[in-house]
Amino acid sequence: MLRAALTTSARLRSAARRAKTTDVALVGCGMPGRGMGWYHAKQILDGEVPSAKLTDVVEPWFLGGGADGPGGAEFAAFKREYEGSVRFHSSIADMPEPDGPKMAMVCTRTADMPGFVEEIVANGCSHVFLEKPGAPTVGELEDLRDGCKAAGVEVFMGFNKNVTAYVTKGREALAKCPGGEFTLVHHNAYTADELPECFERNAEGMLKNMAIHELALLVTFFGVTSDTLGDVVADKAYSSCETRVGPSSGNEFTDFSRIGFTITTKEGAKVSVYADRCGLEMPGGAMADGGMMYSSVSKLGIVQSRDIMPDKELEDVVAARAKAFPDYMPYFHLQHDDYITLKERCCAHIANGAAGAPEGIATVQVACDTLKLAETLKPLLEKQLL
């Protein structure tokens, strides 16, 4: 019944689609149920992003060497379902050049992002929606930024926590608590047995992958950059840096499975970040299930407020989605609405012919500052932990 209700709701939303829409090309679909690109595509195809129209899917792996591997059959079924209304390509070069504004969403491996963006610019797309972190290094991301600027291509970043309720509420609580300290907590739903694949697939490391969302918030709202860092203290009791062997390559990957640290800026602002790939117990005894995250404000060691995602209302919605679609990545259900908000703001902005970046959407310059912060923090934290 729930699945039917969700389908009916999607059809109603699709019927109410705006007259002005933005054509969207997805680059890097990934495996249905697990790929972030696929979930972006699904939300558009389900009519949940009124200002977006998915015209193209570029998937080099499953339309190439990965067709017969894990996830290949699932992608083939997805393609068969939608290829009458969506064009599928194995490369960007095969995609027709647009005859008007078009946004390309890049959801590939981080190492491949700069090359794909270069191809997108050459293809004639007017806008790029780039998933985090955008590039493996600051230098590569700055080159990407400069190349897009020279071509007149706007780049929006997929930092969804900029528009998330628990962050907004937490910032509002901090504003009412002079001298308060702000903490951001982020959990993934991986098990310990899944860490080798996680470390391999996200070889750029936790600070440039999972925790990049929190670092972007520090840059955007708290004035934290590599230049404003005063003191950085790792929570040694909480943090863990491990070496795992990647199942595909057989190579060793060393990364944080969980990391906690507190930053004090040169101006005296204090913020803390805790991130755990496996959602283990947090300091103070709070247990995280799946992808739960929260913000908290404390003063003189006493917690003044705590805003959780999911809250009680969202928890019921997430549980219903998880029951209807148990094979999806858990964080899809948790952040479903935020992903819609990001895409809708970007596509409505483009459809209306507006300049610059939409409200609340991170720019590529914010991404550059965030990536530079990650590169600065990594050796500082490793020195304290290794």
Buried (B, 14 or more C-beta within 10 A) or exposed (E): EEEEEBEEEBEEBBEEBBEEBBBBBBBBBBBBBBBBBBBBBBBBBBBBBBBBBBBBBBBBBBBEEBBEEEBBBBBBEBBEEBEEEBBBBBBBEEBEEBEEBBBBBBBBBBEBBBBBBBBBBEBBBBBBBBBBBBBBBBBBBBBBBEBBEEBEBBBBBBBBBBBBBBBBBBBEBBEEBEEBBBBBBBBBBBEEEBBBBBBBBBBBBBBBBBBBBBBBBBBBBBEBBBEBBEEBBBBEEBBBBBEBEBEEEEEEBEBBBBBBBBBBBEEEBBBBBBBBBBBBEBEEEEEBEBBBBBBBBBEEEEEBBBBBBBEEEBBEBBEBBBEBBEEBBBBBBBBBBBBBBBBBBBBBBBBEEEEEBBEBBBBBBBBBBBBBBBBBBBEBBEEBBE
